[in-house]
């Protein structure tokens, strides 16, 4: 039962993140299912939920726009290889040297980009759409006070989809943009194996995807370690995720990383073994067949509301206090990270550039003091 509930809770995000990445919801759902099945077998953390995430989806959006699905699949393959290399060389431990200010800035920039990407589905629009958005926000906020057994975004999507269908409300639906059907693009990148330019582009994006996934994995592992009192083996988890992403790429999907909210929900619901993750992945793949005709009836405004809620939860609440209390060098890294990520629209670049600048400046300051 836990596995099915978890699968249902993953559906809204899988569809919404697919639209951010610029691919069909079918690919997002399929990728989530495959990753969950594989990670339940080869992953180190049995309670960690991995799937295409907001960070990875935002990274690949320009790639899909320029190089299409083939470029995305190639980048996912390279992402998986990079994660395996990170794990074998224990390079995941390098995340510990990333300044806290950079991590805070990363999360805030991620929230801002995610928020801004959804405004087009709300503004400008009709009175009907505004009404759907307001009611959806209220439901997402109020329902957790009534029950935590079923995620409020899932209830909101079901209720608002039914209301929109019953009253034939004039609002953009998923089907107006894409259909939902299971379609494995088996070994599609093999047809372009000699395309050096495409591989070079995929290499750049694949490494960026791996870096962003590593950061999101580390943040999720910290939360799970605190909740379960069991320390994660980040290297083994990186290898497991790398294998999952490679297999996903061969089947025509795109890469993912750990999801904090869904991992917490898994623990809260009593998930305790790999079986629940296996059931989750299997049910997600089955849901494309079972619920495909229903999923396309979801109003885009409701999905946008769900993602905006996720964006707000992504913002780090420690930001203001950290900037006030931390030394100038540490506090400035928060603002600099946000600015670079927003200007370049590249999450990985912001982390790398500001981390290097931080240690260069710190080294200069230490030399001057001595």
C-alpha positions in Angstrom: 0.0 0.0 0.0 2.9 2.4 0.8 4.4 1.8 -2.6 1.1 2.7 -4.4 0.6 5.8 -2.3 4.1 6.9 -3.0 3.6 6.3 -6.7 0.5 8.4 -6.7 2.4 11.2 -4.9 5.1 11.1 -7.5 2.7 11.5 -10.5 2.1 15.3 -10.2 5.8 16.1 -10.0 6.7 13.7 -12.8 4.3 15.4 -15.2 5.1 18.9 -14.1 8.9 18.4 -14.3 8.5 16.9 -17.8 7.0 20.1 -19.0 9.9 22.1 -17.5 12.4 19.9 -19.3 10.4 20.2 -22.5 9.5 16.5 -23.0 6.2 14.5 -22.9 4.7 13.6 -19.5 5.0 10.0 -20.7 8.8 10.3 -20.6 8.7 11.8 -17.1 6.5 9.1 -15.7 8.4 6.4 -17.5 11.8 7.7 -16.3 10.5 7.9 -12.7 9.2 4.3 -12.9 12.5 2.9 -14.4 14.7 4.8 -11.9 12.6 3.6 -8.9 12.7 0.0 -10.1 16.5 0.0 -10.7 17.4 2.0 -7.6 15.4 -0.4 -5.5 17.8 -3.1 -6.6 21.2 -1.4 -6.8 20.8 1.7 -4.6 22.3 2.0 -1.1 19.5 3.9 0.6 16.3 1.9 0.6 14.2 4.7 1.7 15.5 7.4 -0.6 13.2 8.3 -3.5 14.9 9.2 -6.8 13.3 10.6 -9.9 13.6 13.4 -12.4 13.8 16.5 -10.2 13.4 20.2 -10.5 17.1 20.9 -10.6 17.9 18.3 -13.4 14.8 19.3 -15.4 15.8 23.0 -15.3 19.3 22.1 -16.4 18.2 20.1 -19.5 15.5 22.5 -20.8 17.9 24.4 -23.1 19.4 21.1 -24.3 16.0 19.7 -25.3 15.2 22.9 -27.0 18.4 22.8 -29.1 19.1 19.1 -29.5 15.8 17.4 -28.9 15.1 14.1 -27.0 18.2 12.4 -28.5 20.5 15.0 -26.9 18.7 14.6 -23.6 19.1 10.8 -23.7 22.8 11.1 -24.5 23.3 13.6 -21.6 21.5 11.2 -19.2 23.9 8.4 -20.3 26.9 10.7 -19.6 25.3 11.8 -16.3 25.1 8.2 -15.2 28.7 7.5 -16.1 29.8 10.6 -14.3 27.9 9.6 -11.2 29.6 6.2 -11.2 33.0 7.8 -11.6 32.1 10.1 -8.7 31.2 7.1 -6.6 34.2 5.0 -7.4 36.6 7.9 -6.8 34.6 9.0 -3.8 34.4 12.4 -5.3 31.0 12.8 -3.7 32.9 13.8 -0.5 33.9 17.0 -2.4 30.4 18.2 -1.6 31.6 18.8 1.9 34.0 21.5 0.7 31.2 23.5 -0.9 30.5 26.5 1.4 27.2 26.5 3.2 26.5 29.9 1.7 26.8 28.4 -1.8 24.4 25.6 -0.9 21.9 28.2 0.5 22.3 30.3 -2.7 21.8 27.2 -4.9 18.5 26.3 -3.2 17.2 29.9 -3.4 18.2 30.2 -7.1 16.5 26.9 -7.8 13.4 28.1 -6.2 13.4 31.4 -8.1 13.9 29.7 -11.5 11.3 27.1 -10.7 8.8 29.8 -9.7 9.4 32.0 -12.7 9.0 29.0 -15.1 5.4 28.5 -14.0 4.1 32.0 -14.2 3.4 31.7 -18.0 0.7 29.1 -17.1 -1.0 31.6 -14.9 -0.4 35.1 -16.3 -2.0 36.5 -18.3 -5.1 34.2 -18.2 -8.8 34.0 -17.8 -10.8 34.6 -14.6 -11.5 30.9 -14.6 -7.8 30.0 -14.5 -7.2 32.5 -11.7 -10.1 30.9 -9.7 -8.6 27.4 -10.2 -5.2 28.7 -9.0 -6.6 30.3 -5.9 -8.7 27.3 -4.9 -5.7 25.0 -5.6 -3.4 27.1 -3.4 -6.0 27.0 -0.6 -6.5 23.3 -0.8 -2.7 22.6 -0.8 -2.3 24.7 2.3 -5.4 23.6 4.2 -5.5 19.8 3.5 -2.3 18.9 5.5 -4.0 20.3 8.6 -6.8 17.7 8.1 -4.8 14.7 7.0 -1.2 13.7 6.1 -2.1 10.3 4.9 -2.5 11.4 1.2 -0.3 14.3 -0.2 -2.4 17.5 -0.6 -1.1 18.2 -4.1 -2.5 14.8 -5.2 -5.9 15.5 -3.7 -5.9 19.0 -5.2 -5.1 17.7 -8.7 -7.9 15.0 -8.5 -10.5 17.3 -7.2 -9.8 20.3 -9.5 -9.5 18.0 -12.5 -13.0 16.6 -11.7 -14.4 20.1 -11.2 -12.9 21.3 -14.4 -14.3 18.3 -16.3 -17.8 18.4 -14.7 -18.3 22.1 -15.3 -16.4 22.2 -18.6 -14.3 25.1 -17.3 -12.3 27.0 -19.9 -8.7 26.2 -18.8 -5.6 24.7 -20.6 -5.3 21.0 -20.0 -2.3 18.6 -20.2 -3.9 17.1 -23.4 -3.7 20.6 -25.1 0.1 20.3 -24.9 0.9 16.6 -25.0 -0.6 13.1 -24.7 0.3 10.4 -22.2 1.3 7.0 -23.6 4.0 4.5 -22.9 6.6 4.7 -25.6 10.1 3.3 -25.0 12.7 4.9 -27.3 15.0 1.9 -27.2 18.7 2.6 -27.8 17.8 5.7 -29.8 21.3 7.3 -29.1 23.0 4.4 -30.9 21.6 5.9 -34.2 23.6 9.1 -33.5 26.8 7.4 -32.0 29.1 9.1 -34.6 27.7 12.6 -34.1 30.6 14.2 -32.3 29.0 17.6 -31.9 25.9 16.1 -30.3 28.1 14.1 -27.9 30.1 17.1 -27.0 27.0 19.1 -26.1 25.7 16.1 -24.2 29.0 15.8 -22.3 28.7 19.4 -21.0 25.1 19.0 -20.0 25.6 15.4 -18.6 28.4 16.6 -16.2 26.2 19.6 -15.1 23.3 17.2 -14.5 25.6 14.9 -12.4 26.8 17.9 -10.3 23.3 19.2 -9.6 22.1 15.7 -8.8 25.1 15.2 -6.4 24.1 18.3 -4.5 20.5 17.4 -4.3 21.4 13.8 -3.2 23.7 15.2 -0.4 20.9 17.4 0.9 18.4 14.6 0.9 20.9 12.2 2.5 21.4 14.7 5.4 17.7 14.8 6.0 17.3 11.0 5.9 20.3 10.5 8.2 18.7 12.8 10.8 15.3 11.0 10.5 16.6 7.4 10.6 19.8 7.9 12.6 21.6 5.8 10.0 24.5 7.2 8.0 24.3 7.0 4.2 27.1 5.7 2.0 27.1 8.5 -0.5 29.6 6.7 -2.8 27.5 3.6 -3.1 24.4 5.6 -3.6 26.1 7.6 -6.4 27.1 4.4 -8.2 23.5 3.0 -7.8 22.0 6.2 -9.2 24.5 6.2 -12.0 23.5 2.7 -13.0 19.8 3.6 -12.8 20.3 6.7 -15.1 22.3 4.7 -17.7 19.6 2.0 -17.9 17.0 4.8 -18.1 18.9 6.4 -21.0 18.9 3.1 -22.9 15.1 2.9 -22.5 14.6 6.5 -23.7 14.2 8.3 -20.4 16.0 11.1 -18.7 18.0 11.3 -15.5 17.0 12.0 -11.9 18.2 12.6 -8.5 17.0 12.2 -4.9 13.8 14.0 -3.9 13.7 15.3 -0.3 9.9 15.7 0.0 9.0 12.3 -1.4 11.7 10.6 0.7 10.3 12.1 3.9 6.8 11.0 2.8 8.1 7.5 2.3 9.4 7.4 5.9 6.2 9.0 7.3 4.1 6.4 5.5 6.1 3.6 7.1 8.2 2.5 4.1 10.9 0.3 5.4 12.2 -1.9 2.5 13.2 -1.9 -1.1 9.9 -3.7 -1.9 7.9 -0.4 -1.6 10.3 1.3 -4.0 9.9 -1.6 -6.4 6.1 -1.4 -6.2 6.3 2.3 -6.7 8.2 2.1 -9.9 6.1 -0.8 -11.3 2.9 1.0 -10.5 4.1 4.2 -12.1 4.8 2.4 -15.4 1.4 0.7 -15.1 -0.3 4.0 -14.5 0.6 5.3 -17.9 -1.6 2.5 -19.3 -4.3 2.7 -16.5 -4.6 6.4 -16.1 -3.2 7.9 -19.3 -6.7 9.1 -20.5 -7.3 10.6 -17.1 -3.9 12.3 -16.6 -4.4 14.4 -19.8 -7.4 16.0 -18.2 -5.4 17.7 -15.5 -5.5 21.5 -15.8 -2.1 23.1 -16.4 -2.9 25.8 -13.9 -3.2 23.2 -11.1 0.2 21.7 -12.1 1.7 25.2 -12.0 0.3 25.7 -8.6 1.9 22.5 -7.3 5.2 23.5 -8.7 5.0 27.0 -7.3 4.3 25.4 -3.9 7.4 23.2 -4.4 9.4 26.4 -5.4 8.4 28.1 -2.1 9.4 25.1 -0.1 12.8 25.0 -1.9 13.7 28.5 -0.6 16.1 28.2 2.4 14.5 29.8 5.4 17.9 30.3 7.0 19.0 32.8 4.3 18.4 36.2 6.0 19.7 35.0 9.4 22.7 33.4 7.7 23.6 36.6 5.8 23.2 38.7 9.0 25.2 36.5 11.3 27.9 35.0 9.0 31.2 36.8 8.1 31.0 39.0 5.0 32.8 36.5 2.8 30.3 33.7 3.7 27.3 35.9 3.5 28.3 37.3 0.1 28.6 33.8 -1.4 24.8 33.4 -1.0 24.1 36.6 -3.1 26.8 35.8 -5.6 25.6 32.3 -6.1 22.0 33.4 -6.7 23.2 36.1 -9.2 25.4 33.9 -11.2 22.9 31.1 -11.5 20.1 33.5 -12.5 22.3 35.3 -15.1 23.7 32.1 -16.6 20.6 30.0 -16.0 23.0 27.3 -15.0 22.9 25.8 -11.6 26.1 23.8 -11.8 28.1 26.8 -13.1 27.0 28.9 -10.1 28.1 26.3 -7.6 31.5 25.7 -9.3 32.4 29.4 -9.9 31.4 30.7 -6.5 33.1 27.8 -4.7 36.4 28.5 -6.5 36.1 32.3 -5.9 35.4 31.6 -2.2 38.6 29.6 -1.7 40.7 31.9 -3.8 39.6 34.9 -1.7 39.9 33.0 1.5 43.5 32.0 0.5 44.4 35.6 -0.2 42.9 36.8 3.1 44.9 34.1 5.0 48.1 35.1 3.3 47.6 38.7 4.2 47.0 37.8 7.8 50.3 35.8 7.9 
